[in-house]
């Protein structure tokens, strides 16, 4: 490493480092946030019969909190809200930051 460069990665062997300090290294990485309304399983024949106006019943009950996923990993639950003309999600249950990142 050149003399004027600094090492910004925390030393994981240093017992003084907290998990939150180690997370700072990851803060600028982008993840895809997805809200899952529900799911169900269909046979291929039923999938092929779907057309405009078809309704598929999901396993989640109306009013149940929705799953919030980061890169496909569940990190929270929430409820749909309106933000102007767009949908938004209000977080109602959230895992702690270290658990969220470990699962990613």
trRosetta pair geometry for C-beta under 8 A, 3 or more apart (Angstrom, degrees):
i j d omega theta_ij theta_ji phi_ij phi_ji
1 5 4.9 -122 -180 78 97 123
1 7 6.8 -53 -117 -61 169 94
2 5 4.6 91 58 -4 85 107
8 25 7.1 146 127 -110 92 87
9 25 5.8 51 -121 -113 67 138
10 14 7.2 -110 172 42 88 120
10 17 5.1 118 172 -132 130 144
10 21 5.6 114 -96 131 154 102
10 22 5.2 -111 54 -98 144 66
10 24 7.7 96 -34 52 121 103
10 25 6.5 -119 4 -40 93 123
11 14 4.3 77 91 -14 107 111
11 17 6.7 -176 71 -36 64 140
12 17 6.9 -97 -119 64 34 151
12 22 6.9 59 -99 -110 84 129
14 17 4.8 88 84 -17 99 103
17 21 5.0 -123 -161 74 81 134
17 22 6.0 81 156 -51 121 94
18 21 4.9 105 56 1 74 99
18 22 7.4 -139 99 -1 45 86
19 22 5.6 -56 -155 37 38 113
19 23 6.5 45 148 -28 68 102
19 97 7.8 153 123 93 110 99
19 98 4.5 1 153 -97 144 129
20 23 5.5 -48 -152 26 37 117
20 24 7.4 54 149 -35 60 89
20 97 6.9 62 -106 84 80 140
20 98 7.6 -81 -67 -61 58 98
21 24 5.9 -36 -167 4 39 116
22 25 6.4 -37 -178 12 49 112
23 26 5.6 -67 -164 43 54 107
23 27 6.8 80 142 -59 77 84
23 97 6.0 10 -112 147 166 122
23 98 7.0 -112 -62 -90 124 65
23 101 6.0 -165 -118 -26 100 164
24 27 5.6 -20 -153 -20 41 120
26 29 5.3 -47 -170 14 71 121
26 101 6.1 112 86 -139 162 133
31 70 4.6 30 139 -175 141 99
31 71 4.9 -82 -156 -34 102 101
31 104 6.8 -70 -111 -132 140 141
32 70 7.2 145 73 -158 46 50
32 71 5.7 104 43 -80 82 55
33 68 6.8 -10 -168 -174 94 94
33 69 7.3 153 -155 83 46 50
33 70 5.7 -20 -98 -100 67 71
34 68 7.5 157 82 -158 46 48
34 69 4.6 -18 63 63 95 101
34 70 7.9 174 21 -82 75 24
34 72 7.3 27 31 -78 136 44
35 66 5.3 36 -176 136 98 134
35 67 7.3 152 -158 83 51 51
35 68 5.6 -21 -103 -103 72 69
35 69 7.6 179 -84 20 24 77
35 78 7.1 -74 -124 64 115 115
35 80 7.7 117 156 -83 155 86
35 89 5.3 -173 -87 -78 141 145
36 39 7.1 -19 -180 -40 116 98
36 66 6.3 172 72 -177 53 89
36 67 4.3 -10 53 65 111 103
36 68 7.8 -158 16 -75 79 23
36 69 6.2 52 -22 -10 110 117
37 58 6.6 -85 121 -118 91 175
37 60 6.8 -156 150 51 54 144
37 66 6.0 -33 -104 -125 42 118
38 58 3.1 84 111 166 139 138
38 59 5.7 180 -173 48 107 65
38 60 3.5 -132 -100 17 112 112
39 58 6.4 81 30 -150 14 96
39 59 6.1 -15 72 22 61 112
39 60 7.7 75 19 -19 56 100
40 56 6.1 -161 52 159 142 108
40 57 6.6 104 -79 92 157 59
40 58 5.3 -133 -34 -123 107 47
40 59 5.6 158 -84 -29 75 87
42 46 4.5 -128 -170 85 102 119
42 47 4.9 123 116 -58 132 86
42 56 7.1 -54 -69 -138 128 132
43 46 4.8 92 57 7 78 102
43 47 7.1 -142 96 -6 40 88
44 47 5.4 -54 -148 36 35 116
44 48 6.3 35 155 -20 68 105
45 48 5.8 -55 -149 36 31 111
45 49 6.6 29 152 -21 62 108
46 49 5.7 -57 -150 34 35 112
46 50 7.3 54 150 -41 62 89
47 50 6.0 -36 -164 -1 37 115
49 54 7.6 136 118 -109 75 144
50 54 4.4 -138 -147 61 72 167
50 56 7.2 -20 -107 -52 123 116
51 54 5.6 113 49 -29 47 113
60 64 5.0 -133 -176 61 95 137
60 66 7.7 60 179 -105 163 63
61 64 4.7 102 63 -29 80 116
65 77 3.9 52 138 167 134 116
65 78 6.2 117 -166 41 97 13
65 79 6.1 -77 -121 -63 71 78
65 92 5.6 -117 -121 55 133 136
65 93 6.9 60 158 15 167 110
66 77 6.7 149 71 -161 38 67
66 78 5.7 -38 61 69 90 68
66 79 6.7 133 12 -99 96 33
66 80 6.8 62 -6 -41 143 84
66 89 7.0 -99 72 -134 127 118
67 74 5.2 -58 -167 -121 113 109
67 76 7.9 137 -164 84 47 47
67 77 6.3 -40 -101 -105 43 70
68 74 7.2 100 71 -150 47 62
68 75 6.0 -65 101 63 91 81
68 76 4.1 -14 57 70 123 92
68 77 6.5 -171 6 -93 93 16
68 78 5.3 47 -42 6 125 114
68 89 6.3 140 -94 147 120 152
68 91 6.8 -50 1 -107 162 87
69 72 5.5 0 166 -137 131 13
69 73 5.9 142 -158 61 84 28
69 74 5.4 -47 -95 -85 80 46
69 75 6.7 122 -130 8 29 84
70 73 5.7 -32 66 61 71 88
70 75 4.9 20 4 -12 107 140
70 100 6.8 47 35 -174 143 103
70 104 6.2 -44 107 -90 109 115
71 104 5.5 77 54 -139 134 95
73 100 7.8 135 110 -160 121 60
73 103 4.5 156 -178 131 142 111
73 104 5.6 -140 28 -86 150 58
74 103 7.9 -62 58 144 56 157
75 94 7.0 8 144 -150 81 72
75 95 5.5 -109 -162 32 60 111
75 100 4.6 50 -137 -126 116 101
75 103 7.3 -177 -85 66 83 135
76 91 5.1 -34 170 -141 146 104
76 92 7.8 136 171 48 97 54
76 93 6.0 167 -160 90 68 60
76 94 4.4 -11 -108 -105 112 66
76 95 6.6 -127 -71 5 64 74
77 91 7.6 107 77 -157 41 61
77 92 5.5 -52 100 64 88 96
77 93 4.3 24 40 46 102 105
78 89 4.4 74 116 172 145 100
78 90 5.4 170 -166 81 102 44
78 91 4.7 -58 -90 -102 115 37
78 92 5.3 152 -112 3 46 84
78 93 7.7 -141 -60 33 55 64
79 89 7.1 152 73 -155 28 65
79 90 5.2 -17 59 56 82 99
79 92 6.0 57 -10 -33 94 127
80 87 5.8 -39 -158 -160 103 107
80 88 7.4 129 -162 73 54 45
80 89 6.3 -40 -102 -101 46 65
80 90 7.9 9 94 14 2 83
81 87 7.5 126 72 -165 41 58
81 88 4.7 -34 73 72 90 97
81 89 6.9 153 21 -105 86 13
81 90 5.0 69 -21 -28 128 104
82 85 7.9 -13 -171 -121 100 9
82 86 7.4 142 -159 78 60 37
82 87 6.7 -53 -105 -108 52 44
82 88 6.9 92 -170 18 6 93
83 86 5.2 -27 70 73 89 90
83 87 7.3 38 22 138 87 12
83 88 3.9 72 -20 -33 118 129
91 94 5.3 27 170 -60 129 111
94 100 8.0 -18 177 -65 86 128
95 99 4.5 -100 160 89 119 124
95 100 5.3 152 86 -62 108 81
95 103 7.9 38 97 3 162 138
96 99 5.1 84 60 13 78 105
96 100 7.1 -143 95 -12 37 90
97 100 5.6 -55 -148 31 32 115
97 101 6.5 20 162 -11 67 107
98 101 6.2 -62 -150 40 30 104
98 102 6.2 32 155 -23 67 110
99 102 5.7 -54 -141 35 31 113
99 103 6.4 28 162 -18 64 108
100 103 6.4 -68 -160 35 24 106
100 104 6.9 24 150 -24 62 107
101 104 5.6 -51 -152 26 38 114
